[in-house]
Amino acid sequence: MAKKVVATLKSSSTKDWAKVIRVVRSPKSGAYTFKEEMVPNEAVKDAFK
């Protein structure tokens, strides 16, 4: 039986992160696309501006 390896990104020295998904309209075709990015929790509101 194989062992599972679980990696954790949380530690006391790392920041908490949030995945931000924005809908962006393409100027070329007019279709909507989604942009995903990881930002610190403190910068979530700034990511949408």
PDB file of N, H, CA, C and O in Angstrom:
ATOM      1  N   MET A   1       0.829  -1.169   0.000  1.00  0.00           N
ATOM      2  CA  MET A   1       0.000   0.000   0.000  1.00  0.00           C
ATOM      3  C   MET A   1       0.883   1.245   0.000  1.00  0.00           C
ATOM      4  O   MET A   1       1.845   1.330   0.764  1.00  0.00           O
ATOM      5  N   ALA A   2       0.554   2.205  -0.856  1.00  0.00           N
ATOM      6  H   ALA A   2      -0.227   2.136  -1.476  1.00  0.00           H
ATOM      7  CA  ALA A   2       1.376   3.405  -0.981  1.00  0.00           C
ATOM      8  C   ALA A   2       1.059   4.396   0.132  1.00  0.00           C
ATOM      9  O   ALA A   2      -0.077   4.490   0.597  1.00  0.00           O
ATOM     10  N   LYS A   3       2.082   5.131   0.547  1.00  0.00           N
ATOM     11  H   LYS A   3       3.005   5.054   0.169  1.00  0.00           H
ATOM     12  CA  LYS A   3       1.895   6.141   1.577  1.00  0.00           C
ATOM     13  C   LYS A   3       1.517   7.468   0.922  1.00  0.00           C
ATOM     14  O   LYS A   3       2.011   7.807  -0.154  1.00  0.00           O
ATOM     15  N   LYS A   4       0.651   8.199   1.576  1.00  0.00           N
ATOM     16  H   LYS A   4       0.250   7.923   2.450  1.00  0.00           H
ATOM     17  CA  LYS A   4       0.278   9.514   1.072  1.00  0.00           C
ATOM     18  C   LYS A   4       1.224  10.554   1.654  1.00  0.00           C
ATOM     19  O   LYS A   4       1.549  10.531   2.841  1.00  0.00           O
ATOM     20  N   VAL A   5       1.651  11.454   0.803  1.00  0.00           N
ATOM     21  H   VAL A   5       1.386  11.473  -0.161  1.00  0.00           H
ATOM     22  CA  VAL A   5       2.485  12.555   1.259  1.00  0.00           C
ATOM     23  C   VAL A   5       1.631  13.813   1.185  1.00  0.00           C
ATOM     24  O   VAL A   5       1.126  14.166   0.120  1.00  0.00           O
ATOM     25  N   VAL A   6       1.474  14.477   2.301  1.00  0.00           N
ATOM     26  H   VAL A   6       1.884  14.191   3.167  1.00  0.00           H
ATOM     27  CA  VAL A   6       0.646  15.667   2.359  1.00  0.00           C
ATOM     28  C   VAL A   6       1.547  16.863   2.596  1.00  0.00           C
ATOM     29  O   VAL A   6       2.227  16.946   3.619  1.00  0.00           O
ATOM     30  N   ALA A   7       1.551  17.780   1.657  1.00  0.00           N
ATOM     31  H   ALA A   7       0.999  17.713   0.826  1.00  0.00           H
ATOM     32  CA  ALA A   7       2.352  18.989   1.791  1.00  0.00           C
ATOM     33  C   ALA A   7       1.467  20.097   2.324  1.00  0.00           C
ATOM     34  O   ALA A   7       0.330  20.259   1.883  1.00  0.00           O
ATOM     35  N   THR A   8       1.974  20.840   3.248  1.00  0.00           N
ATOM     36  H   THR A   8       2.898  20.708   3.607  1.00  0.00           H
ATOM     37  CA  THR A   8       1.195  21.943   3.804  1.00  0.00           C
ATOM     38  C   THR A   8       1.918  23.253   3.519  1.00  0.00           C
ATOM     39  O   THR A   8       3.140  23.337   3.640  1.00  0.00           O
ATOM     40  N   LEU A   9       1.154  24.269   3.142  1.00  0.00           N
ATOM     41  H   LEU A   9       0.161  24.200   3.044  1.00  0.00           H
ATOM     42  CA  LEU A   9       1.733  25.573   2.854  1.00  0.00           C
ATOM     43  C   LEU A   9       1.601  26.518   4.045  1.00  0.00           C
ATOM     44  O   LEU A   9       2.188  27.600   4.048  1.00  0.00           O
ATOM     45  N   LYS A  10       0.846  26.119   5.040  1.00  0.00           N
ATOM     46  H   LYS A  10       0.369  25.239   5.037  1.00  0.00           H
ATOM     47  CA  LYS A  10       0.653  26.982   6.190  1.00  0.00           C
ATOM     48  C   LYS A  10       1.735  26.736   7.227  1.00  0.00           C
ATOM     49  O   LYS A  10       1.993  25.602   7.633  1.00  0.00           O
ATOM     50  N   SER A  11       2.344  27.802   7.634  1.00  0.00           N
ATOM     51  H   SER A  11       2.135  28.723   7.305  1.00  0.00           H
ATOM     52  CA  SER A  11       3.254  27.774   8.763  1.00  0.00           C
ATOM     53  C   SER A  11       3.186  29.149   9.404  1.00  0.00           C
ATOM     54  O   SER A  11       2.492  30.035   8.906  1.00  0.00           O
ATOM     55  N   SER A  12       3.882  29.327  10.478  1.00  0.00           N
ATOM     56  H   SER A  12       4.445  28.608  10.883  1.00  0.00           H
ATOM     57  CA  SER A  12       3.790  30.594  11.188  1.00  0.00           C
ATOM     58  C   SER A  12       4.464  31.735  10.427  1.00  0.00           C
ATOM     59  O   SER A  12       4.165  32.900  10.687  1.00  0.00           O
ATOM     60  N   SER A  13       5.364  31.428   9.497  1.00  0.00           N
ATOM     61  H   SER A  13       5.608  30.481   9.285  1.00  0.00           H
ATOM     62  CA  SER A  13       6.091  32.475   8.791  1.00  0.00           C
ATOM     63  C   SER A  13       5.481  32.830   7.434  1.00  0.00           C
ATOM     64  O   SER A  13       5.898  33.808   6.814  1.00  0.00           O
ATOM     65  N   THR A  14       4.518  32.067   6.969  1.00  0.00           N
ATOM     66  H   THR A  14       4.179  31.272   7.472  1.00  0.00           H
ATOM     67  CA  THR A  14       3.918  32.363   5.664  1.00  0.00           C
ATOM     68  C   THR A  14       2.637  33.157   5.831  1.00  0.00           C
ATOM     69  O   THR A  14       1.987  33.101   6.875  1.00  0.00           O
ATOM     70  N   LYS A  15       2.282  33.897   4.793  1.00  0.00           N
ATOM     71  H   LYS A  15       2.810  33.942   3.945  1.00  0.00           H
ATOM     72  CA  LYS A  15       1.047  34.674   4.805  1.00  0.00           C
ATOM     73  C   LYS A  15      -0.112  33.780   4.377  1.00  0.00           C
ATOM     74  O   LYS A  15       0.083  32.730   3.764  1.00  0.00           O
ATOM     75  N   ASP A  16      -1.309  34.218   4.712  1.00  0.00           N
ATOM     76  H   ASP A  16      -1.467  35.070   5.211  1.00  0.00           H
ATOM     77  CA  ASP A  16      -2.489  33.524   4.225  1.00  0.00           C
ATOM     78  C   ASP A  16      -2.801  34.038   2.832  1.00  0.00           C
ATOM     79  O   ASP A  16      -2.752  35.242   2.581  1.00  0.00           O
ATOM     80  N   TRP A  17      -3.117  33.139   1.942  1.00  0.00           N
ATOM     81  H   TRP A  17      -3.156  32.161   2.146  1.00  0.00           H
ATOM     82  CA  TRP A  17      -3.345  33.488   0.545  1.00  0.00           C
ATOM     83  C   TRP A  17      -4.787  33.218   0.161  1.00  0.00           C
ATOM     84  O   TRP A  17      -5.455  32.382   0.769  1.00  0.00           O
ATOM     85  N   ALA A  18      -5.265  33.930  -0.853  1.00  0.00           N
ATOM     86  H   ALA A  18      -4.722  34.609  -1.348  1.00  0.00           H
ATOM     87  CA  ALA A  18      -6.606  33.732  -1.376  1.00  0.00           C
ATOM     88  C   ALA A  18      -6.514  33.647  -2.900  1.00  0.00           C
ATOM     89  O   ALA A  18      -5.703  34.332  -3.524  1.00  0.00           O
ATOM     90  N   LYS A  19      -7.353  32.800  -3.483  1.00  0.00           N
ATOM     91  H   LYS A  19      -8.011  32.244  -2.976  1.00  0.00           H
ATOM     92  CA  LYS A  19      -7.402  32.693  -4.940  1.00  0.00           C
ATOM     93  C   LYS A  19      -8.459  33.666  -5.438  1.00  0.00           C
ATOM     94  O   LYS A  19      -9.623  33.590  -5.045  1.00  0.00           O
ATOM     95  N   VAL A  20      -8.040  34.587  -6.312  1.00  0.00           N
ATOM     96  H   VAL A  20      -7.094  34.649  -6.631  1.00  0.00           H
ATOM     97  CA  VAL A  20      -8.930  35.599  -6.865  1.00  0.00           C
ATOM     98  C   VAL A  20      -9.217  35.229  -8.315  1.00  0.00           C
ATOM     99  O   VAL A  20      -8.297  35.040  -9.111  1.00  0.00           O
ATOM    100  N   ILE A  21     -10.498  35.127  -8.649  1.00  0.00           N
ATOM    101  H   ILE A  21     -11.245  35.281  -8.003  1.00  0.00           H
ATOM    102  CA  ILE A  21     -10.918  34.795 -10.014  1.00  0.00           C
ATOM    103  C   ILE A  21     -11.704  35.973 -10.545  1.00  0.00           C
ATOM    104  O   ILE A  21     -12.746  36.333  -9.995  1.00  0.00           O
ATOM    105  N   ARG A  22     -11.202  36.580 -11.625  1.00  0.00           N
ATOM    106  H   ARG A  22     -10.356  36.287 -12.071  1.00  0.00           H
ATOM    107  CA  ARG A  22     -11.861  37.740 -12.220  1.00  0.00           C
ATOM    108  C   ARG A  22     -12.369  37.386 -13.607  1.00  0.00           C
ATOM    109  O   ARG A  22     -11.769  36.575 -14.312  1.00  0.00           O
ATOM    110  N   VAL A  23     -13.480  38.002 -13.991  1.00  0.00           N
ATOM    111  H   VAL A  23     -13.968  38.660 -13.418  1.00  0.00           H
ATOM    112  CA  VAL A  23     -14.025  37.843 -15.336  1.00  0.00           C
ATOM    113  C   VAL A  23     -13.525  39.025 -16.156  1.00  0.00           C
ATOM    114  O   VAL A  23     -13.734  40.181 -15.787  1.00  0.00           O
ATOM    115  N   VAL A  24     -12.860  38.725 -17.274  1.00  0.00           N
ATOM    116  H   VAL A  24     -12.690  37.787 -17.573  1.00  0.00           H
ATOM    117  CA  VAL A  24     -12.285  39.756 -18.126  1.00  0.00           C
ATOM    118  C   VAL A  24     -12.847  39.580 -19.524  1.00  0.00           C
ATOM    119  O   VAL A  24     -12.892  38.469 -20.051  1.00  0.00           O
ATOM    120  N   ARG A  25     -13.271  40.675 -20.118  1.00  0.00           N
ATOM    121  H   ARG A  25     -13.234  41.579 -19.691  1.00  0.00           H
ATOM    122  CA  ARG A  25     -13.794  40.610 -21.479  1.00  0.00           C
ATOM    123  C   ARG A  25     -12.666  40.844 -22.470  1.00  0.00           C
ATOM    124  O   ARG A  25     -11.910  41.807 -22.338  1.00  0.00           O
ATOM    125  N   SER A  26     -12.549  39.984 -23.446  1.00  0.00           N
ATOM    126  H   SER A  26     -13.163  39.202 -23.554  1.00  0.00           H
ATOM    127  CA  SER A  26     -11.502  40.083 -24.454  1.00  0.00           C
ATOM    128  C   SER A  26     -11.850  41.190 -25.448  1.00  0.00           C
ATOM    129  O   SER A  26     -12.941  41.178 -26.018  1.00  0.00           O
ATOM    130  N   PRO A  27     -10.951  42.137 -25.666  1.00  0.00           N
ATOM    131  CA  PRO A  27     -11.245  43.201 -26.631  1.00  0.00           C
ATOM    132  C   PRO A  27     -11.242  42.695 -28.076  1.00  0.00           C
ATOM    133  O   PRO A  27     -11.863  43.298 -28.952  1.00  0.00           O
ATOM    134  N   LYS A  28     -10.553  41.607 -28.314  1.00  0.00           N
ATOM    135  H   LYS A  28     -10.048  41.118 -27.603  1.00  0.00           H
ATOM    136  CA  LYS A  28     -10.436  41.075 -29.674  1.00  0.00           C
ATOM    137  C   LYS A  28     -11.718  40.372 -30.127  1.00  0.00           C
ATOM    138  O   LYS A  28     -12.241  40.661 -31.203  1.00  0.00           O
ATOM    139  N   SER A  29     -12.221  39.447 -29.303  1.00  0.00           N
ATOM    140  H   SER A  29     -11.796  39.212 -28.429  1.00  0.00           H
ATOM    141  CA  SER A  29     -13.379  38.652 -29.716  1.00  0.00           C
ATOM    142  C   SER A  29     -14.652  39.017 -28.963  1.00  0.00           C
ATOM    143  O   SER A  29     -15.746  38.659 -29.397  1.00  0.00           O
ATOM    144  N   GLY A  30     -14.528  39.723 -27.847  1.00  0.00           N
ATOM    145  H   GLY A  30     -13.639  40.015 -27.494  1.00  0.00           H
ATOM    146  CA  GLY A  30     -15.694  40.066 -27.058  1.00  0.00           C
ATOM    147  C   GLY A  30     -16.134  38.961 -26.116  1.00  0.00           C
ATOM    148  O   GLY A  30     -17.125  39.117 -25.403  1.00  0.00           O
ATOM    149  N   ALA A  31     -15.422  37.860 -26.100  1.00  0.00           N
ATOM    150  H   ALA A  31     -14.617  37.733 -26.679  1.00  0.00           H
ATOM    151  CA  ALA A  31     -15.769  36.737 -25.224  1.00  0.00           C
ATOM    152  C   ALA A  31     -15.231  36.988 -23.813  1.00  0.00           C
ATOM    153  O   ALA A  31     -14.256  37.717 -23.628  1.00  0.00           O
ATOM    154  N   TYR A  32     -15.869  36.384 -22.846  1.00  0.00           N
ATOM    155  H   TYR A  32     -16.661  35.792 -22.996  1.00  0.00           H
ATOM    156  CA  TYR A  32     -15.424  36.510 -21.461  1.00  0.00           C
ATOM    157  C   TYR A  32     -14.446  35.395 -21.130  1.00  0.00           C
ATOM    158  O   TYR A  32     -14.644  34.241 -21.510  1.00  0.00           O
ATOM    159  N   THR A  33     -13.394  35.755 -20.422  1.00  0.00           N
ATOM    160  H   THR A  33     -13.233  36.692 -20.114  1.00  0.00           H
ATOM    161  CA  THR A  33     -12.418  34.780 -19.947  1.00  0.00           C
ATOM    162  C   THR A  33     -12.234  34.992 -18.451  1.00  0.00           C
ATOM    163  O   THR A  33     -12.605  36.031 -17.906  1.00  0.00           O
ATOM    164  N   PHE A  34     -11.666  34.005 -17.807  1.00  0.00           N
ATOM    165  H   PHE A  34     -11.365  33.161 -18.250  1.00  0.00           H
ATOM    166  CA  PHE A  34     -11.433  34.068 -16.377  1.00  0.00           C
ATOM    167  C   PHE A  34      -9.942  34.138 -16.113  1.00  0.00           C
ATOM    168  O   PHE A  34      -9.169  33.367 -16.682  1.00  0.00           O
ATOM    169  N   LYS A  35      -9.531  35.068 -15.245  1.00  0.00           N
ATOM    170  H   LYS A  35     -10.159  35.694 -14.783  1.00  0.00           H
ATOM    171  CA  LYS A  35      -8.138  35.178 -14.826  1.00  0.00           C
ATOM    172  C   LYS A  35      -8.059  34.783 -13.362  1.00  0.00           C
ATOM    173  O   LYS A  35      -8.779  35.325 -12.523  1.00  0.00           O
ATOM    174  N   GLU A  36      -7.186  33.841 -13.063  1.00  0.00           N
ATOM    175  H   GLU A  36      -6.601  33.401 -13.745  1.00  0.00           H
ATOM    176  CA  GLU A  36      -6.995  33.383 -11.695  1.00  0.00           C
ATOM    177  C   GLU A  36      -5.622  33.809 -11.214  1.00  0.00           C
ATOM    178  O   GLU A  36      -4.639  33.716 -11.949  1.00  0.00           O
ATOM    179  N   GLU A  37      -5.559  34.282  -9.961  1.00  0.00           N
ATOM    180  H   GLU A  37      -6.357  34.357  -9.363  1.00  0.00           H
ATOM    181  CA  GLU A  37      -4.275  34.625  -9.372  1.00  0.00           C
ATOM    182  C   GLU A  37      -4.348  34.441  -7.865  1.00  0.00           C
ATOM    183  O   GLU A  37      -5.415  34.547  -7.261  1.00  0.00           O
ATOM    184  N   MET A  38      -3.208  34.167  -7.276  1.00  0.00           N
ATOM    185  H   MET A  38      -2.341  34.081  -7.766  1.00  0.00           H
ATOM    186  CA  MET A  38      -3.103  34.008  -5.831  1.00  0.00           C
ATOM    187  C   MET A  38      -2.553  35.310  -5.256  1.00  0.00           C
ATOM    188  O   MET A  38      -1.496  35.788  -5.669  1.00  0.00           O
ATOM    189  N   VAL A  39      -3.286  35.876  -4.298  1.00  0.00           N
ATOM    190  H   VAL A  39      -4.144  35.488  -3.963  1.00  0.00           H
ATOM    191  CA  VAL A  39      -2.871  37.127  -3.656  1.00  0.00           C
ATOM    192  C   VAL A  39      -2.950  36.961  -2.145  1.00  0.00           C
ATOM    193  O   VAL A  39      -3.726  36.141  -1.655  1.00  0.00           O
ATOM    194  N   PRO A  40      -2.156  37.729  -1.401  1.00  0.00           N
ATOM    195  CA  PRO A  40      -2.280  37.700   0.061  1.00  0.00           C
ATOM    196  C   PRO A  40      -3.644  38.233   0.493  1.00  0.00           C
ATOM    197  O   PRO A  40      -4.246  39.040  -0.215  1.00  0.00           O
ATOM    198  N   ASN A  41      -4.129  37.792   1.636  1.00  0.00           N
ATOM    199  H   ASN A  41      -3.641  37.137   2.211  1.00  0.00           H
ATOM    200  CA  ASN A  41      -5.451  38.201   2.108  1.00  0.00           C
ATOM    201  C   ASN A  41      -5.562  39.713   2.268  1.00  0.00           C
ATOM    202  O   ASN A  41      -6.651  40.264   2.105  1.00  0.00           O
ATOM    203  N   GLU A  42      -4.477  40.389   2.578  1.00  0.00           N
ATOM    204  H   GLU A  42      -3.592  39.941   2.710  1.00  0.00           H
ATOM    205  CA  GLU A  42      -4.518  41.831   2.751  1.00  0.00           C
ATOM    206  C   GLU A  42      -4.710  42.566   1.428  1.00  0.00           C
ATOM    207  O   GLU A  42      -5.168  43.709   1.428  1.00  0.00           O
ATOM    208  N   ALA A  43      -4.373  41.944   0.310  1.00  0.00           N
ATOM    209  H   ALA A  43      -4.001  41.016   0.310  1.00  0.00           H
ATOM    210  CA  ALA A  43      -4.421  42.610  -0.982  1.00  0.00           C
ATOM    211  C   ALA A  43      -5.602  42.177  -1.850  1.00  0.00           C
ATOM    212  O   ALA A  43      -5.604  42.442  -3.052  1.00  0.00           O
ATOM    213  N   VAL A  44      -6.598  41.523  -1.271  1.00  0.00           N
ATOM    214  H   VAL A  44      -6.597  41.308  -0.295  1.00  0.00           H
ATOM    215  CA  VAL A  44      -7.727  41.026  -2.064  1.00  0.00           C
ATOM    216  C   VAL A  44      -8.531  42.177  -2.633  1.00  0.00           C
ATOM    217  O   VAL A  44      -8.881  42.167  -3.814  1.00  0.00           O
ATOM    218  N   LYS A  45      -8.827  43.168  -1.811  1.00  0.00           N
ATOM    219  H   LYS A  45      -8.543  43.176  -0.852  1.00  0.00           H
ATOM    220  CA  LYS A  45      -9.622  44.311  -2.292  1.00  0.00           C
ATOM    221  C   LYS A  45      -8.871  45.091  -3.359  1.00  0.00           C
ATOM    222  O   LYS A  45      -9.486  45.593  -4.299  1.00  0.00           O
ATOM    223  N   ASP A  46      -7.543  45.203  -3.231  1.00  0.00           N
ATOM    224  H   ASP A  46      -7.043  44.795  -2.467  1.00  0.00           H
ATOM    225  CA  ASP A  46      -6.751  45.915  -4.231  1.00  0.00           C
ATOM    226  C   ASP A  46      -6.681  45.155  -5.546  1.00  0.00           C
ATOM    227  O   ASP A  46      -6.495  45.768  -6.597  1.00  0.00           O
ATOM    228  N   ALA A  47      -6.825  43.854  -5.513  1.00  0.00           N
ATOM    229  H   ALA A  47      -6.977  43.357  -4.659  1.00  0.00           H
ATOM    230  CA  ALA A  47      -6.745  43.044  -6.737  1.00  0.00           C
ATOM    231  C   ALA A  47      -7.936  43.303  -7.650  1.00  0.00           C
ATOM    232  O   ALA A  47      -7.831  43.129  -8.864  1.00  0.00           O
ATOM    233  N   PHE A  48      -9.065  43.715  -7.085  1.00  0.00           N
ATOM    234  H   PHE A  48      -9.151  43.856  -6.098  1.00  0.00           H
ATOM    235  CA  PHE A  48     -10.256  43.968  -7.894  1.00  0.00           C
ATOM    236  C   PHE A  48     -10.338  45.389  -8.423  1.00  0.00           C
ATOM    237  O   PHE A  48     -11.180  45.689  -9.269  1.00  0.00           O
ATOM    238  N   LYS A  49      -9.475  46.261  -7.936  1.00  0.00           N
ATOM    239  H   LYS A  49      -8.791  46.017  -7.249  1.00  0.00           H
ATOM    240  CA  LYS A  49      -9.514  47.652  -8.408  1.00  0.00           C
ATOM    241  C   LYS A  49      -8.843  47.807  -9.740  1.00  0.00           C
ATOM    242  O   LYS A  49      -8.787  48.913 -10.278  1.00  0.00           O
TER     243      LYS A  49
END
